[in-house]
Amino acid sequence: MLPPRKFRPPARTWAHWLALALFVVVLVVLGQFQEEVFAVLTRLWRAPGALLVGGPGAPTAGAAGLSQHSLPASVTYHLLYAGASAGALHVLLRGRGTRWVVAGFGVALVLGVGLLAAGRAGHWPGATEQGHRLLGLASSPLALLAGYALALLGQPGAPPSEA
């Protein structure tokens, strides 16, 4: 009788590597050129915001408690970072657990903004600080590495070989 064959996932195609490279470039740009990215996002959001607020020269206020940048720019930045991280994990894990990854980033971002709002409304500096930390964690390479490690730990182990 032949020994059982071990399952090997198919080799990654060039499209996988290209997608992973794209997500890595986005993450590096967002991380290394944060102020420049915020300046671009603020400019992009200034035109729609001016239409709503009252004219082309209308100032964009910083997001109270969220950052010194405008609220739309700050939210867009965190969503871009979380989206690029989730995309990279989707490619690295070949689609396994993508729902959990997206849900995890979503919960972290919503909880972080909720803590910031509660801290500002209730004058609780501890909640505000935790909100900043949670948003910082969700928009950092640590979340990407932790998600990858947790996904690998959650995979069922190979059955023991009989010798």
N, CA, C and O of each residue as an XYZ file, in Angstrom:
652
protein
N       0.832     -1.173      0.000
C       0.000      0.000      0.000
C       0.886      1.249      0.000
O       1.893      1.310      0.704
N       0.493      2.238     -0.798
C       1.256      3.480     -0.898
C       1.026      4.356      0.328
O      -0.079      4.400      0.870
N       2.084      5.058      0.767
C       1.894      5.972      1.909
C       0.974      7.131      1.476
O       0.966      7.507      0.303
N       0.206      7.692      2.413
C      -0.687      8.799      2.051
C       0.119     10.018      1.603
O       1.178     10.320      2.153
N      -0.405     10.701      0.601
C       0.273     11.896      0.085
C      -0.100     13.088      0.944
O      -1.250     13.256      1.349
N       0.880     13.889      1.204
C       0.635     15.109      1.972
C       0.055     16.174      1.046
O       0.484     16.332     -0.096
N      -0.930     16.896      1.570
C      -1.553     17.958      0.796
C      -0.613     19.149      0.708
O      -0.085     19.622      1.714
N      -0.418     19.616     -0.500
C       0.384     20.821     -0.729
C      -0.474     21.830     -1.434
O      -1.068     21.527     -2.469
N      -0.553     23.041     -0.887
C      -1.342     24.052     -1.582
C      -0.689     24.396     -2.916
O       0.525     24.254     -3.069
N      -1.486     24.847     -3.880
C      -0.907     25.201     -5.171
C       0.074     26.363     -5.036
O      -0.032     27.188     -4.129
N       1.017     26.406     -5.949
C       2.022     27.472     -5.932
C       1.347     28.824     -6.170
O       0.315     28.913     -6.834
N       1.932     29.832     -5.631
C       1.385     31.180     -5.803
C       1.668     31.668     -7.225
O       2.752     31.464     -7.772
N       0.674     32.307     -7.791
C       0.828     32.844     -9.137
C       1.463     34.222     -9.068
O       1.619     34.794     -7.989
N       1.822     34.744    -10.218
C       2.418     36.084    -10.261
C       1.412     37.128     -9.802
O       1.807     38.174     -9.288
N       0.111     36.867     -9.978
C      -0.902     37.832     -9.537
C      -0.914     37.951     -8.015
O      -1.126     39.041     -7.483
N      -0.691     36.845     -7.312
C      -0.615     36.901     -5.851
C       0.549     37.766     -5.403
O       0.409     38.605     -4.513
N       1.708     37.554     -6.033
C       2.890     38.318     -5.652
C       2.723     39.795     -6.003
O       3.171     40.664     -5.255
N       2.085     40.080     -7.128
C       1.840     41.469     -7.521
C       0.882     42.143     -6.540
O       1.105     43.287     -6.145
N      -0.176     41.446     -6.148
C      -1.127     41.999     -5.183
C      -0.450     42.234     -3.836
O      -0.665     43.270     -3.206
N       0.363     41.284     -3.394
C       1.067     41.450     -2.130
C       2.028     42.637     -2.197
O       2.128     43.411     -1.245
N       2.729     42.780     -3.309
C       3.642     43.917     -3.474
C       2.878     45.242     -3.438
O       3.350     46.214     -2.848
N       1.709     45.284     -4.064
C       0.895     46.497     -4.046
C       0.483     46.856     -2.626
O       0.581     48.017     -2.230
N       0.022     45.872     -1.853
C      -0.387     46.150     -0.475
C       0.800     46.586      0.381
O       0.665     47.469      1.229
N       1.947     45.979      0.165
C       3.145     46.364      0.918
C       3.547     47.793      0.585
O       3.906     48.555      1.483
N       3.495     48.167     -0.677
C       3.830     49.543     -1.067
C       2.860     50.536     -0.424
O       3.278     51.580      0.076
N       1.571     50.211     -0.438
C       0.583     51.100      0.188
C       0.876     51.239      1.676
O       0.839     52.349      2.206
N       1.168     50.134      2.361
C       1.462     50.188      3.791
C       2.728     50.991      4.084
O       2.766     51.760      5.044
N       3.752     50.818      3.270
C       4.994     51.570      3.472
C       4.762     53.066      3.246
O       5.241     53.893      4.022
N       4.034     53.413      2.194
C       3.750     54.829      1.921
C       2.936     55.435      3.061
O       3.236     56.535      3.526
N       1.906     54.717      3.512
C       1.081     55.235      4.609
C       1.880     55.382      5.898
O       1.655     56.322      6.660
N       2.798     54.476      6.148
C       3.579     54.532      7.378
C       4.736     55.513      7.333
O       4.965     56.245      8.296
N       5.465     55.537      6.230
C       6.664     56.368      6.151
C       6.386     57.822      5.769
O       7.140     58.721      6.142
N       5.320     58.044      5.037
C       5.008     59.388      4.568
C       3.651     59.840      5.111
O       2.815     60.368      4.378
N       3.453     59.620      6.407
C       2.169     59.868      7.034
C       1.719     61.326      6.887
O       0.570     61.577      6.525
N       2.585     62.264      7.155
C       2.189     63.680      7.073
C       1.848     64.088      5.643
O       0.910     64.852      5.418
N       2.611     63.579      4.680
C       2.315     63.888      3.285
C       0.979     63.267      2.864
O       0.209     63.881      2.126
N       0.712     62.047      3.339
C      -0.555     61.381      3.027
C      -1.708     62.181      3.631
O      -2.729     62.392      2.976
N      -1.547     62.626      4.876
C      -2.592     63.431      5.500
C      -2.806     64.744      4.751
O      -3.941     65.204      4.625
N      -1.736     65.349      4.255
C      -1.885     66.588      3.489
C      -2.684     66.345      2.211
O      -3.547     67.148      1.857
N      -2.400     65.247      1.520
C      -3.140     64.915      0.296
C      -4.602     64.616      0.624
O      -5.505     65.103     -0.057
N      -4.834     63.824      1.656
C      -6.210     63.493      2.035
C      -6.987     64.736      2.463
O      -8.168     64.869      2.142
N      -6.345     65.628      3.169
C      -7.009     66.866      3.588
C      -7.384     67.694      2.368
O      -8.483     68.244      2.296
N      -6.455     67.784      1.399
C      -6.766     68.521      0.167
C      -7.904     67.871     -0.597
O      -8.777     68.562     -1.121
N      -7.900     66.543     -0.664
C      -8.967     65.841     -1.379
C     -10.329     66.041     -0.706
O     -11.350     66.147     -1.385
N     -10.339     66.090      0.613
C     -11.603     66.258      1.333
C     -12.016     67.724      1.463
O     -13.151     68.015      1.840
N     -11.108     68.642      1.157
C     -11.421     70.065      1.315
C     -12.518     70.508      0.351
O     -13.401     71.270      0.744
N     -12.483     70.052     -0.896
C     -13.484     70.485     -1.883
C     -14.890     70.023     -1.500
O     -15.797     70.855     -1.471
N     -15.118     68.733     -1.202
C     -16.473     68.349     -0.783
C     -16.869     68.998      0.540
O     -18.033     69.350      0.729
N     -15.923     69.159      1.446
C     -16.223     69.793      2.728
C     -16.574     71.258      2.569
O     -17.424     71.772      3.297
N     -15.939     71.935      1.634
C     -16.230     73.348      1.405
C     -17.634     73.521      0.863
O     -18.306     74.502      1.184
N     -18.090     72.579      0.041
C     -19.454     72.660     -0.476
C     -20.479     72.539      0.646
O     -21.524     73.190      0.619
N     -20.166     71.692      1.640
C     -21.093     71.485      2.743
C     -20.984     72.568      3.812
O     -21.989     72.954      4.408
N     -19.766     73.060      4.059
C     -19.541     73.988      5.158
C     -19.827     75.423      4.761
O     -20.367     76.188      5.560
N     -19.476     75.801      3.548
C     -19.794     77.178      3.205
C     -18.795     77.901      2.342
O     -18.466     79.050      2.633
N     -18.313     77.301      1.326
C     -17.484     78.039      0.391
C     -16.109     77.463      0.227
O     -15.663     76.649      1.035
N     -15.421     77.893     -0.839
C     -14.127     77.319     -1.164
C     -13.043     77.606     -0.141
O     -12.093     76.830     -0.037
N     -13.143     78.670      0.605
C     -12.090     78.999      1.565
C     -12.403     78.527      2.957
O     -11.721     78.926      3.901
N     -13.406     77.694      3.124
C     -13.808     77.248      4.451
C     -12.718     76.390      5.073
O     -12.222     75.457      4.441
N     -12.344     76.701      6.309
C     -11.301     75.907      6.951
C     -11.824     74.534      7.348
O     -13.012     74.350      7.612
N     -10.898     73.569      7.382
C     -11.260     72.228      7.842
C     -10.670     72.058      9.224
O      -9.453     72.102      9.400
N     -11.515     71.868     10.183
C     -11.072     71.727     11.562
C     -10.514     70.339     11.790
O     -10.894     69.386     11.109
N      -9.612     70.227     12.750
C      -9.083     68.929     13.108
C     -10.167     68.094     13.776
O     -11.121     68.628     14.342
N     -10.009     66.816     13.702
C     -10.980     65.906     14.314
C     -10.778     65.940     15.815
O      -9.726     65.546     16.319
N     -11.788     66.412     16.526
C     -11.675     66.567     17.969
C     -11.327     65.241     18.620
O     -12.134     64.312     18.629
N     -10.121     65.160     19.166
C      -9.699     63.958     19.859
C      -9.153     62.869     18.957
O      -8.462     61.972     19.440
N      -9.438     62.914     17.668
C      -8.990     61.855     16.772
C      -7.582     62.145     16.270
O      -6.709     61.279     16.342
N      -7.354     63.331     15.773
C      -6.021     63.735     15.352
C      -6.048     65.238     15.119
O      -7.088     65.880     15.265
N      -4.910     65.787     14.759
C      -4.854     67.202     14.447
C      -5.306     67.466     13.017
O      -5.338     68.615     12.576
N      -5.650     66.424     12.306
C      -6.097     66.532     10.922
C      -7.621     66.539     10.877
O      -8.281     66.285     11.885
N      -8.167     66.827      9.716
C      -9.619     66.850      9.586
C     -10.194     65.459      9.816
O      -9.520     64.455      9.583
N     -11.435     65.405     10.271
C     -12.087     64.130     10.566
C     -12.156     63.228      9.332
O     -11.797     62.055      9.434
N     -12.605     63.725      8.162
C     -12.642     62.827      6.998
C     -11.260     62.301      6.603
O     -11.127     61.137      6.223
N     -10.233     63.150      6.692
C      -8.880     62.709      6.343
C      -8.389     61.659      7.327
O      -7.773     60.671      6.926
N      -8.654     61.863      8.600
C      -8.207     60.909      9.612
C      -8.917     59.567      9.467
O      -8.281     58.515      9.537
N     -10.227     59.601      9.268
C     -10.980     58.353      9.089
C     -10.522     57.637      7.818
O     -10.361     56.416      7.815
N     -10.314     58.391      6.744
C      -9.857     57.800      5.485
C      -8.493     57.136      5.652
O      -8.264     56.044      5.132
N      -7.586     57.796      6.377
C      -6.257     57.237      6.598
C      -6.348     55.895      7.333
O      -5.730     54.914      6.919
N      -7.116     55.857      8.421
C      -7.234     54.619      9.196
C      -7.910     53.513      8.383
O      -7.534     52.346      8.492
N      -8.898     53.873      7.576
C      -9.557     52.877      6.727
C      -8.609     52.352      5.647
O      -8.606     51.158      5.349
N      -7.802     53.246      5.058
C      -6.823     52.811      4.051
C      -5.803     51.845      4.658
O      -5.483     50.817      4.062
N      -5.301     52.179      5.836
C      -4.294     51.329      6.476
C      -4.889     49.968      6.833
O      -4.283     48.929      6.569
N      -6.076     49.982      7.435
C      -6.720     48.716      7.797
C      -7.064     47.907      6.550
O      -6.924     46.684      6.551
N      -7.509     48.571      5.495
C      -7.835     47.871      4.252
C      -6.616     47.248      3.599
O      -6.679     46.121      3.108
N      -5.506     47.976      3.590
C      -4.277     47.428      3.010
C      -3.754     46.266      3.851
O      -3.250     45.286      3.302
N      -3.866     46.362      5.165
C      -3.444     45.261      6.033
C      -4.319     44.035      5.811
O      -3.814     42.918      5.702
N      -5.627     44.242      5.744
C      -6.549     43.118      5.505
C      -6.303     42.505      4.133
O      -6.365     41.285      3.983
N      -6.025     43.335      3.128
C      -5.723     42.825      1.793
C      -4.448     42.001      1.772
O      -4.394     40.951      1.131
N      -3.422     42.469      2.468
C      -2.166     41.720      2.530
C      -2.375     40.375      3.229
O      -1.846     39.353      2.791
N      -3.143     40.383      4.310
C      -3.422     39.118      4.990
C      -4.258     38.189      4.122
O      -4.057     36.975      4.141
N      -5.188     38.744      3.365
C      -5.998     37.929      2.461
C      -5.102     37.209      1.447
O      -5.289     36.023      1.177
N      -4.142     37.927      0.898
C      -3.236     37.327     -0.091
C      -2.299     36.317      0.590
O      -2.101     35.212      0.084
N      -1.730     36.699      1.726
C      -0.797     35.804      2.408
C      -1.456     34.516      2.879
O      -0.848     33.447      2.826
N      -2.688     34.615      3.336
C      -3.390     33.445      3.874
C      -4.259     32.763      2.834
O      -5.000     31.831      3.147
N      -4.166     33.228      1.596
C      -4.919     32.644      0.478
C      -6.421     32.621      0.735
O      -7.110     31.659      0.394
N      -6.913     33.689      1.337
C      -8.347     33.851      1.548
C      -8.894     33.206      2.801
O     -10.060     33.408      3.139
N      -8.067     32.424      3.508
C      -8.553     31.774      4.732
C      -8.665     32.822      5.840
O      -7.697     33.516      6.151
N      -9.829     32.925      6.418
C     -10.017     33.818      7.561
C     -10.174     35.283      7.218
O     -10.065     36.132      8.103
N     -10.428     35.608      5.960
C     -10.548     37.011      5.578
C     -11.689     37.694      6.327
O     -11.568     38.850      6.732
N     -12.792     36.978      6.509
C     -13.923     37.570      7.243
C     -13.522     37.938      8.663
O     -13.899     38.996      9.166
N     -12.756     37.062      9.308
C     -12.321     37.336     10.673
C     -11.346     38.507     10.721
O     -11.390     39.323     11.641
N     -10.481     38.582      9.741
C      -9.515     39.679      9.685
C     -10.240     41.013      9.512
O      -9.964     41.971     10.234
N     -11.157     41.071      8.563
C     -11.905     42.309      8.315
C     -12.743     42.668      9.540
O     -12.821     43.834      9.928
N     -13.371     41.655     10.147
C     -14.173     41.912     11.344
C     -13.296     42.430     12.485
O     -13.698     43.334     13.218
N     -12.118     41.865     12.634
C     -11.204     42.317     13.689
C     -10.779     43.760     13.506
O     -10.792     44.540     14.458
N     -10.398     44.120     12.279
C     -10.028     45.509     12.018
C     -11.221     46.434     12.216
O     -11.084     47.523     12.774
N     -12.392     45.999     11.758
C     -13.599     46.822     11.915
C     -13.936     47.060     13.373
O     -14.242     48.185     13.767
N     -13.881     46.002     14.183
C     -14.169     46.140     15.609
C     -13.150     47.065     16.267
O     -13.523     47.918     17.072
N     -11.879     46.909     15.938
C     -10.841     47.751     16.530
C     -11.050     49.219     16.180
O     -10.912     50.091     17.038
N     -11.385     49.495     14.917
C     -11.584     50.890     14.511
C     -12.832     51.484     15.148
O     -12.794     52.611     15.641
N     -13.926     50.754     15.145
C     -15.168     51.267     15.738
C     -15.006     51.439     17.245
O     -15.436     52.449     17.802
N     -14.392     50.464     17.907
C     -14.185     50.563     19.342
C     -13.247     51.725     19.685
O     -13.466     52.435     20.666
N     -12.205     51.913     18.874
C     -11.285     53.029     19.108
C     -11.973     54.374     18.984
O     -11.787     55.247     19.833
N     -12.766     54.552     17.937
C     -13.494     55.811     17.764
C     -14.538     55.962     18.870
O     -14.760     57.068     19.363
N     -15.184     54.852     19.266
C     -16.160     54.913     20.358
C     -15.526     55.327     21.674
O     -16.096     56.129     22.414
N     -14.350     54.788     21.972
C     -13.640     55.186     23.189
C     -13.239     56.659     23.141
O     -13.317     57.364     24.147
N     -12.812     57.114     21.970
C     -12.470     58.536     21.835
C     -13.690     59.417     22.074
O     -13.612     60.414     22.793
N     -14.814     59.047     21.470
C     -16.035     59.838     21.629
C     -16.503     59.823     23.084
O     -16.886     60.860     23.625
N     -16.473     58.644     23.718
C     -16.897     58.553     25.118
C     -15.954     59.338     26.022
O     -16.391     59.995     26.966
N     -14.673     59.267     25.729
C     -13.699     60.013     26.527
C     -13.870     61.513     26.405
O     -13.727     62.244     27.385
N     -14.174     61.969     25.203
C     -14.384     63.414     25.011
C     -15.694     63.861     25.637
O     -15.756     64.913     26.273
N     -16.749     63.058     25.459
C     -18.060     63.449     25.979
C     -18.097     63.386     27.511
O     -18.680     64.256     28.159
N     -17.482     62.370     28.073
C     -17.520     62.199     29.517
C     -16.320     62.763     30.246
O     -16.206     62.601     31.461
N     -15.430     63.417     29.536
C     -14.198     63.983     30.109
C     -13.410     62.905     30.847
O     -12.987     63.090     31.988
N     -13.222     61.756     30.158
C     -12.442     60.638     30.687
C     -11.156     60.519     29.886
O     -11.147     59.921     28.809
N     -10.081     61.078     30.399
C      -8.828     61.009     29.636
C      -8.334     59.586     29.424
O      -7.657     59.308     28.434
N      -8.663     58.683     30.339
C      -8.245     57.288     30.171
C      -8.886     56.637     28.956
O      -8.226     55.909     28.215
N     -10.184     56.900     28.750
C     -10.878     56.347     27.585
C     -10.329     56.949     26.299
O     -10.151     56.252     25.300
N     -10.062     58.253     26.336
C      -9.502     58.911     25.156
C      -8.137     58.325     24.809
O      -7.840     58.065     23.643
N      -7.321     58.122     25.822
C      -5.988     57.552     25.595
C      -6.078     56.133     25.044
O      -5.336     55.777     24.129
N      -6.979     55.323     25.592
C      -7.143     53.954     25.096
C      -7.666     53.942     23.665
O      -7.277     53.086     22.870
N      -8.547     54.889     23.330
C      -9.034     55.003     21.959
C      -7.908     55.307     20.992
O      -7.825     54.715     19.916
N      -7.031     56.244     21.383
C      -5.865     56.562     20.542
C      -4.967     55.343     20.384
O      -4.475     55.065     19.290
N      -4.755     54.623     21.469
C      -3.888     53.442     21.401
C      -4.479     52.362     20.501
O      -3.764     51.730     19.725
N      -5.785     52.157     20.611
C      -6.433     51.133     19.793
C      -6.391     51.508     18.314
O      -6.141     50.651     17.467
N      -6.632     52.772     17.999
C      -6.536     53.212     16.603
C      -5.104     53.109     16.101
O      -4.870     52.724     14.955
N      -4.147     53.452     16.955
C      -2.745     53.321     16.580
C      -2.348     51.878     16.336
O      -1.573     51.583     15.427
N      -2.885     50.977     17.156
C      -2.592     49.551     16.976
C      -3.194     49.029     15.684
O      -2.549     48.273     14.957
N      -4.435     49.430     15.393
C      -5.100     48.957     14.168
C      -4.422     49.515     12.919
O      -4.522     48.927     11.842
N      -3.737     50.643     13.060
C      -3.051     51.265     11.922
C      -1.544     51.132     12.067
O      -0.801     52.091     11.854
N      -1.098     49.932     12.433
C       0.336     49.703     12.588
C       0.693     48.319     12.046
O      -0.183     47.469     11.883
N       1.959     48.097     11.771
C       2.390     46.774     11.297
C       2.165     45.678     12.331
O       2.095     44.502     11.975
N       2.050     46.044     13.599
C       1.841     45.052     14.636
C       0.525     44.294     14.432
O       0.465     43.087     14.666
N      -0.517     44.988     14.001
C      -1.804     44.329     13.744
C      -1.666     43.321     12.597
O      -2.237     42.232     12.650
N      -0.920     43.682     11.584
C      -0.694     42.781     10.447
C       0.063     41.531     10.896
O      -0.315     40.413     10.547
N       1.124     41.722     11.663
C       1.916     40.578     12.141
C       1.114     39.709     13.103
O       1.184     38.482     13.033
N       0.360     40.325     13.991
C      -0.448     39.558     14.946
C      -1.537     38.771     14.212
O      -1.790     37.614     14.548
N      -2.176     39.376     13.226
C      -3.198     38.677     12.454
C      -2.633     37.476     11.720
O      -3.263     36.419     11.676
N      -1.457     37.631     11.147
C      -0.826     36.525     10.434
C      -0.447     35.405     11.405
O      -0.678     34.229     11.122
N       0.134     35.771     12.544
C       0.534     34.762     13.527
C      -0.685     34.028     14.082
O      -0.659     32.806     14.227
N      -1.747     34.760     14.393
C      -2.955     34.109     14.919
C      -3.578     33.181     13.885
O      -4.087     32.114     14.230
N      -3.537     33.583     12.627
C      -4.094     32.718     11.575
C      -3.275     31.440     11.440
O      -3.833     30.361     11.243
N      -1.964     31.556     11.543
C      -1.123     30.358     11.450
C      -1.303     29.462     12.662
O      -1.290     28.238     12.533
N      -1.471     30.049     13.829
C      -1.681     29.249     15.036
C      -3.039     28.562     15.019
O      -3.202     27.495     15.612
N      -4.010     29.159     14.349
C      -5.340     28.596     14.305
C      -5.512     27.489     13.300
O      -6.555     26.836     13.285
N      -4.520     27.253     12.454
C      -4.622     26.188     11.468
C      -4.458     24.840     12.145
O      -3.623     24.686     13.037
N      -5.250     23.863     11.725
C      -5.087     22.532     12.311
C      -3.707     21.969     11.946
O      -3.220     22.132     10.828
N      -3.117     21.319     12.906
C      -1.787     20.750     12.683
C      -1.849     19.533     11.782
O      -2.900     18.911     11.629
N      -0.752     19.210     11.206
C      -0.675     18.017     10.363
C      -0.783     16.779     11.234
O      -0.266     16.760     12.351
N      -1.435     15.765     10.746
C      -1.554     14.548     11.555
C      -0.168     13.936     11.780
O       0.697     14.004     10.908
N       0.029     13.344     12.950
C       1.350     12.761     13.212
C       1.621     11.598     12.255
O       0.736     10.806     11.932
N       2.848     11.533     11.829
C       3.207     10.457     10.895
C       3.470      9.175     11.670
O       3.980      9.194     12.791
N       3.116      8.087     11.058
C       3.338      6.788     11.695
C       4.650      6.238     11.173
O       4.812      6.029      9.971
N       5.574      6.006     12.067
C       6.884      5.513     11.665
C       7.038      4.038     11.894
O       8.093      3.475     11.602
